[in-house]
């Protein structure tokens, strides 16, 4: 046991280099645990708020409430996908 506690010159042995790795594992594990439990579903300042006023979202709300039927929904959605697109401007829908 004495050889683990003291190196040849009386100082700490090479095992002292494991302490930063252990602390890094504890910190990363703690952050991961908090993200999966406590912080789940909360919006931080780095996340964007979904736009409920986008034309595609409004169309979805109208279809869900029964204002338009399924055929009209798909027809209008195809037109909106061409103009606004779900993958960004200029991308394939």
C-alpha positions as CSV (number, residue, x, y, z in Angstrom):
1,X,0.0,0.0,0.0
2,X,2.9,2.3,0.7
3,X,4.1,2.1,-2.9
4,X,0.8,3.3,-4.2
5,X,0.7,6.3,-1.9
6,X,4.2,7.5,-2.4
7,X,6.4,7.5,-5.5
8,X,10.2,6.8,-5.2
9,X,11.1,10.3,-4.1
10,X,8.3,10.5,-1.5
11,X,5.8,12.5,-3.6
12,X,2.4,11.3,-5.0
13,X,2.6,8.5,-7.4
14,X,1.4,8.4,-11.0
15,X,-2.1,7.5,-9.9
16,X,-2.6,11.2,-9.1
17,X,-3.1,11.7,-12.8
18,X,-6.4,9.8,-12.6
19,X,-8.1,12.5,-10.4
20,X,-8.8,14.9,-13.3
21,X,-10.3,12.0,-15.3
22,X,-12.5,11.0,-12.4
23,X,-13.8,14.5,-11.8
24,X,-14.5,15.0,-15.5
25,X,-16.5,11.7,-15.5
26,X,-18.5,12.9,-12.5
27,X,-19.2,16.3,-14.0
28,X,-20.2,14.9,-17.4
29,X,-22.3,12.2,-15.8
30,X,-24.1,14.8,-13.6
31,X,-24.9,17.0,-16.5
32,X,-26.1,14.1,-18.6
33,X,-28.3,13.0,-15.7
34,X,-29.8,16.5,-15.3
35,X,-30.4,16.8,-19.0
36,X,-32.3,13.5,-19.1
37,X,-34.4,14.1,-16.0
38,X,-34.8,17.6,-14.6
39,X,-34.1,19.7,-17.7
40,X,-36.1,17.5,-20.1
41,X,-38.7,19.5,-22.0
42,X,-37.6,22.9,-20.7
43,X,-36.6,25.5,-23.3
44,X,-33.3,27.2,-22.8
45,X,-32.2,30.5,-24.4
46,X,-30.3,28.5,-27.0
47,X,-33.4,26.7,-28.3
48,X,-35.8,28.3,-30.7
49,X,-39.5,28.6,-30.0
50,X,-41.6,26.8,-32.6
51,X,-43.5,29.1,-34.8
52,X,-47.2,28.3,-34.4
53,X,-48.1,31.0,-36.9
54,X,-46.3,29.3,-39.8
55,X,-48.6,28.5,-42.8
56,X,-47.9,24.7,-42.4
57,X,-48.8,24.8,-38.7
58,X,-52.0,26.8,-39.4
59,X,-53.0,24.3,-42.0
60,X,-52.4,21.5,-39.6
61,X,-54.6,23.2,-37.0
62,X,-57.4,23.8,-39.5
63,X,-57.3,20.1,-40.5
64,X,-57.2,18.9,-36.9
65,X,-60.2,21.1,-36.0
66,X,-62.2,19.8,-39.0
67,X,-62.4,23.0,-41.0
68,X,-61.0,21.3,-44.1
69,X,-61.1,17.7,-45.2
70,X,-58.1,15.4,-45.9
71,X,-58.1,16.0,-49.7
72,X,-57.9,19.7,-49.3
73,X,-55.3,19.4,-46.6
74,X,-52.9,17.4,-48.8
75,X,-53.5,19.6,-51.8
76,X,-52.7,22.8,-49.8
77,X,-49.8,21.1,-48.0
78,X,-48.2,20.2,-51.4
79,X,-48.4,23.9,-52.4
80,X,-47.0,25.1,-49.1
81,X,-44.2,22.5,-49.3
82,X,-43.1,23.9,-52.7
83,X,-43.1,27.5,-51.4
84,X,-41.9,27.1,-47.8
85,X,-40.5,23.5,-47.7
86,X,-39.9,21.5,-44.6
87,X,-36.2,21.1,-45.3
88,X,-35.4,24.7,-45.9
89,X,-35.4,27.0,-48.9
90,X,-34.4,25.3,-52.2
91,X,-34.4,21.8,-50.6
92,X,-36.5,18.9,-51.7
93,X,-39.6,18.4,-49.6
